Amino acid sequence: MSRSHHVTRKDLKGFSKKEIDEMVNDPDSLLNQLADKRKTKKEVKEERKNNKNAPQQSI
């Protein structure tokens, strides 16, 4: 499954604070997509770090 997210903070430009506050409750909003993107990026970074520090097995 792809971990591709095509949402950026710039996509929120032009929304009022009230509109952004309303996005918190909507599971399909840009705000929640950005949160998912951040979570995925953090998991990928930790996974890469763990793989880098794991001992390599020689054949």
QUIQUI-V501470 format. One record per residue. N is the residue number from 1. RES is the residue in three letters. PSI is psi in radians with two decimals (NA if undefined). Layout:
<<N;RES;PSI> <N;RES;PSI>>
This chain:
<<1;MET;2.41> <2;SER;2.50> <3;ARG;0.45> <4;SER;2.27> <5;HIS;2.21> <6;HIS;0.86> <7;VAL;2.40> <8;THR;2.91> <9;ARG;-0.50> <10;LYS;-0.39> <11;ASP;-0.36> <12;LEU;-0.11> <13;LYS;2.35> <14;GLY;-0.20> <15;PHE;2.51> <16;SER;2.88> <17;LYS;-0.65> <18;LYS;-0.75> <19;GLU;-0.71> <20;ILE;-0.69> <21;ASP;-0.61> <22;GLU;-0.46> <23;MET;-0.38> <24;VAL;-0.64> <25;ASN;-0.23> <26;ASP;2.03> <27;PRO;-0.33> <28;ASP;0.22> <29;SER;2.87> <30;LEU;-0.63> <31;LEU;-0.77> <32;ASN;-0.54> <33;GLN;-0.68> <34;LEU;-0.66> <35;ALA;-0.73> <36;ASP;-0.68> <37;LYS;-0.78> <38;ARG;-0.73> <39;LYS;-0.76> <40;THR;-0.77> <41;LYS;-0.70> <42;LYS;-0.75> <43;GLU;-0.72> <44;VAL;-0.74> <45;LYS;-0.75> <46;GLU;-0.70> <47;GLU;-0.76> <48;ARG;-0.70> <49;LYS;-0.75> <50;ASN;-0.68> <51;ASN;-0.58> <52;LYS;-0.68> <53;ASN;-0.16> <54;ALA;2.48> <55;PRO;2.39> <56;GLN;2.38> <57;GLN;2.26> <58;SER;2.62> <59;ILE;NA>>
